[in-house]
């Protein structure tokens, strides 16, 4: 089967090879189970400062170099030709170009699958003033395309399904890529918890670009500032992710906690588990999310996790570990209440929950869904 994948992910071409970020690589590899792939993605002239573009595209993925499809109108011929030459189109949504491809797919009688990874409303609302103006139209567009799709793969179990329903063939399956650690990692976590009161600082981590403001790291920094004014800031905050950190660094300085905040920059994917093993708490203070992979990664390492009550985060964490958007006060209160008993209980709870997202578990679920699509395509 010939698949056409249309995405707003980036691809960089160098030394005759095409590279993408690790997560997108694994997504393409999974889709290749159904056939050969032609890829329409966004070209990047140089490596991103906040996305790791160092995985060579899978062997059976052909990057359509001229199919940038941006701006859409000047490249619609390329898009139409790519759709016409495929058996099925996979739209990595929300993405204007992927959504436009639905109408070409309908014109040429091609099956269309939506791969829904985020909420269009949240992503745009916290992006810019222009984003706020575009929200209603973009929300309705994604909702319509999802409803009309022949197949939908959601990365959440409930949240995106509720906002963007589809009554055809669909399933919920995260794009997390983790393998559960062995017993030695969990034993080391338990020892770290038992010795936490002997250390001057508890270490907090957040993974995400430091220049994307809706990731919400500023509220954790402000919480540390409030604790410091109360004389109770026994925390260090480690931000893992690339991008321009000037905004967050200024907040740390204004809050009086510049010495407590550490910008670690973009880290290789295989180094993340080791970094998380040196942390005590993970906080995802995003203002919008689909289902954050980083929270599952942190949970799999036995970390106690706190998160904003948005998107798919409530599908991962217990109610008493959730807080409202921008709620510095709630973050402060949670940090004040941290005890070894809480950390130990969450160790076992979070590892058990994260095991539901192990590669082997999700690969089987995904395979069943893809097999359903393949069998449905045979009946055309």
ZAMARGU-4260 file (C-alpha; in steps of 0.2 Angstrom, whole numbers, plus 5000, padded with zeros to 4 digits):
<rodrens>
0) 5000/5000/5000 | 5006/5017/4996 | 5004/5030/5010 | 5006/5048/5010 | 5010/5056/5026
5) 5008/5075/5028 | 5015/5084/5043 | 5021/5100/5050 | 5036/5091/5057 | 5053/5097/5051
10) 5065/5087/5040 | 5083/5093/5037 | 5093/5086/5022 | 5112/5085/5024 | 5126/5074/5016
15) 5113/5066/5005 | 5102/5060/5019 | 5086/5066/5027 | 5084/5068/5046 | 5070/5071/5058
20) 5067/5071/5076 | 5067/5055/5086 | 5049/5055/5090 | 5043/5058/5072 | 5056/5044/5067
25) 5047/5031/5078 | 5030/5037/5071 | 5035/5035/5053 | 5042/5018/5057 | 5026/5012/5065
30) 5016/5019/5050 | 5027/5009/5038 | 5020/4993/5044 | 5005/4997/5032 | 5016/5001/5017
35) 5029/5012/5009 | 5028/5031/5013 | 5029/5047/5004 | 5032/5061/5016 | 5027/5079/5014
40) 5035/5089/5029 | 5043/5105/5032 | 5061/5108/5026 | 5073/5116/5038 | 5090/5123/5032
45) 5099/5120/5048 | 5097/5111/5064 | 5084/5117/5076 | 5089/5125/5092 | 5076/5116/5102
50) 5072/5100/5092 | 5084/5086/5090 | 5085/5082/5071 | 5097/5068/5070 | 5087/5052/5066
55) 5089/5047/5048 | 5072/5044/5040 | 5067/5025/5039 | 5072/5016/5023 | 5055/5015/5016
60) 5051/5033/5018 | 5053/5044/5003 | 5054/5063/5007 | 5045/5073/4993 | 5058/5087/4994
65) 5047/5099/4984 | 5031/5096/4994 | 5034/5109/5007 | 5016/5115/5003 | 5019/5131/5012
70) 5011/5143/5008 | 4997/5131/5003 | 4990/5140/4987 | 5007/5141/4978 | 5010/5122/4981
75) 4993/5115/4979 | 4998/5106/4963 | 5012/5096/4972 | 4999/5092/4986 | 4986/5086/4973
80) 4999/5075/4964 | 5005/5067/4980 | 4987/5063/4985 | 4982/5056/4968 | 4997/5044/4968
85) 4994/5037/4985 | 4982/5023/4991 | 4979/5032/5008 | 4983/5049/5015 | 4988/5051/5034
90) 4986/5069/5040 | 4997/5073/5056 | 4984/5085/5063 | 4982/5099/5068 | 4991/5105/5052
95) 4983/5116/5039 | 4991/5106/5024 | 4986/5089/5031 | 4968/5096/5033 | 4968/5102/5016
100) 4973/5085/5009 | 4957/5078/5015 | 4947/5087/5002 | 4959/5081/4988 | 4958/5063/4996
105) 4939/5064/4994 | 4940/5071/4976 | 4951/5056/4971 | 4942/5043/4981 | 4957/5040/4993
110) 4955/5034/5011 | 4960/5047/5024 | 4967/5044/5042 | 4969/5058/5054 | 4983/5056/5067
115) 4977/5068/5080 | 4991/5073/5092 | 4985/5090/5100 | 4971/5101/5102 | 4970/5115/5089
120) 4961/5127/5101 | 4974/5126/5115 | 4989/5126/5104 | 4984/5142/5095 | 4976/5151/5110
125) 4992/5152/5119 | 5003/5155/5104 | 5000/5173/5099 | 4987/5187/5097 | 4985/5181/5079
130) 4983/5163/5086 | 4968/5169/5097 | 4960/5177/5081 | 4962/5161/5071 | 4956/5149/5085
135) 4937/5147/5080 | 4941/5143/5062 | 4955/5131/5066 | 4945/5122/5079 | 4930/5120/5067
140) 4942/5114/5053 | 4950/5101/5064 | 4934/5095/5071 | 4926/5094/5053 | 4941/5085/5046
145) 4942/5072/5061 | 4923/5069/5059 | 4925/5066/5040 | 4940/5055/5042 | 4939/5036/5037
150) 4951/5032/5052 | 4957/5042/5067 | 4971/5038/5078 | 4971/5049/5094 | 4985/5050/5106
155) 4973/5052/5121 | 4961/5040/5128 | 4947/5052/5131 | 4952/5071/5129 | 4954/5073/5111
160) 4940/5061/5107 | 4928/5072/5117 | 4933/5088/5107 | 4935/5080/5090 | 4923/5065/5089
165) 4924/5052/5075 | 4911/5038/5073 | 4920/5028/5061 | 4936/5017/5064 | 4946/5025/5077
170) 4956/5021/5093 | 4966/5030/5106 | 4985/5026/5107 | 4999/5037/5114 | 5014/5041/5103
175) 5025/5038/5119 | 5041/5028/5116 | 5047/5020/5132 | 5053/5004/5139 | 5050/5000/5157
180) 5066/5000/5167 | 5073/4986/5177 | 5072/4983/5196 | 5089/4991/5199 | 5082/5008/5193
185) 5067/5007/5205 | 5078/5001/5219 | 5089/5017/5216 | 5074/5028/5216 | 5068/5021/5233
190) 5085/5024/5240 | 5085/5042/5234 | 5068/5044/5242 | 5073/5037/5259 | 5088/5049/5259
195) 5079/5065/5253 | 5079/5074/5269 | 5097/5072/5271 | 5100/5083/5255 | 5099/5102/5255
200) 5088/5103/5239 | 5075/5093/5231 | 5077/5092/5212 | 5062/5097/5201 | 5063/5094/5182
205) 5052/5099/5167 | 5055/5094/5149 | 5050/5105/5135 | 5056/5120/5124 | 5061/5135/5135
210) 5055/5147/5122 | 5037/5140/5120 | 5028/5150/5133 | 5013/5139/5134 | 5024/5125/5142
215) 5022/5135/5158 | 5039/5134/5166 | 5037/5152/5172 | 5024/5147/5185 | 5036/5134/5193
220) 5049/5147/5194 | 5037/5160/5202 | 5032/5147/5214 | 5050/5145/5219 | 5052/5163/5221
225) 5037/5164/5233 | 5044/5149/5243 | 5061/5159/5244 | 5052/5174/5251 | 5045/5163/5264
230) 5062/5156/5268 | 5057/5138/5262 | 5065/5136/5245 | 5074/5120/5247 | 5072/5116/5228
235) 5082/5116/5212 | 5073/5117/5196 | 5081/5109/5180 | 5074/5114/5163 | 5078/5101/5150
240) 5075/5108/5132 | 5082/5119/5119 | 5077/5136/5113 | 5080/5154/5119 | 5079/5155/5138
245) 5080/5174/5140 | 5062/5176/5145 | 5063/5162/5159 | 5080/5168/5164 | 5073/5185/5167
250) 5058/5178/5177 | 5071/5168/5188 | 5081/5184/5191 | 5066/5194/5195 | 5059/5181/5207
255) 5076/5180/5216 | 5079/5162/5212 | 5092/5163/5197 | 5104/5152/5208 | 5090/5139/5210
260) 5086/5137/5191 | 5097/5127/5179 | 5094/5127/5160 | 5101/5111/5153 | 5097/5114/5135
265) 5093/5101/5122 | 5098/5084/5128 | 5100/5068/5118 | 5085/5056/5119 | 5096/5042/5126
270) 5102/5054/5140 | 5085/5058/5147 | 5082/5043/5158 | 5098/5046/5167 | 5094/5064/5170
275) 5077/5060/5177 | 5085/5047/5188 | 5094/5062/5197 | 5078/5071/5200 | 5065/5070/5214
280) 5050/5078/5206 | 5043/5081/5189 | 5031/5096/5185 | 5022/5098/5169 | 5014/5116/5170
285) 5009/5117/5152 | 4993/5128/5148 | 4989/5115/5134 | 4994/5098/5130 | 4988/5082/5120
290) 4996/5068/5130 | 5013/5073/5136 | 5026/5060/5133 | 5038/5067/5145 | 5026/5064/5160
295) 5025/5046/5155 | 5044/5045/5154 | 5046/5053/5171 | 5033/5041/5179 | 5042/5026/5171
300) 5057/5031/5181 | 5047/5032/5197 | 5046/5051/5199 | 5032/5059/5208 | 5023/5070/5195
305) 5012/5085/5196 | 5003/5093/5181 | 4991/5106/5175 | 4973/5100/5173 | 4973/5101/5154
310) 4972/5090/5139 | 4977/5072/5143 | 4987/5075/5159 | 4972/5070/5170 | 4972/5053/5161
315) 4990/5050/5168 | 4989/5058/5186 | 4978/5056/5201 | 4967/5071/5205 | 4977/5077/5220
320) 4993/5079/5209 | 4984/5091/5197 | 4983/5110/5198 | 4974/5124/5188 | 4982/5134/5174
325) 4995/5147/5180 | 4991/5142/5198 | 5007/5147/5207 | 4998/5146/5224 | 4994/5127/5221
330) 5011/5123/5215 | 5018/5131/5231 | 5006/5121/5242 | 5011/5105/5233 | 5029/5108/5236
335) 5027/5112/5254 | 5018/5096/5257 | 5031/5084/5249 | 5036/5070/5260 | 5046/5054/5258
340) 5029/5044/5260 | 5021/5053/5246 | 5036/5051/5235 | 5036/5032/5239 | 5018/5029/5236
345) 5019/5038/5219 | 5034/5028/5214 | 5024/5012/5214 | 5008/5020/5207 | 5017/5029/5193
350) 5027/5015/5187 | 5012/5004/5187 | 5002/5017/5177 | 5017/5020/5165 | 5018/5001/5161
355) 5002/5004/5151 | 5012/5014/5139 | 5027/5002/5137 | 5032/5000/5119 | 5026/4982/5118
360) 5009/4986/5125 | 5006/5001/5113 | 5014/4992/5098 | 5001/4978/5100 | 4987/4990/5101
365) 4993/5000/5086 | 4995/4984/5076 | 4978/4979/5079 | 4971/4996/5073 | 4983/4995/5057
370) 4977/4978/5053 | 4959/4984/5054 | 4963/4997/5042 | 4972/4985/5030 | 4958/4974/5030
375) 4946/4988/5027 | 4956/4994/5012 | 4955/4977/5004 | 4937/4978/5004 | 4937/4994/4993
</rodrens>
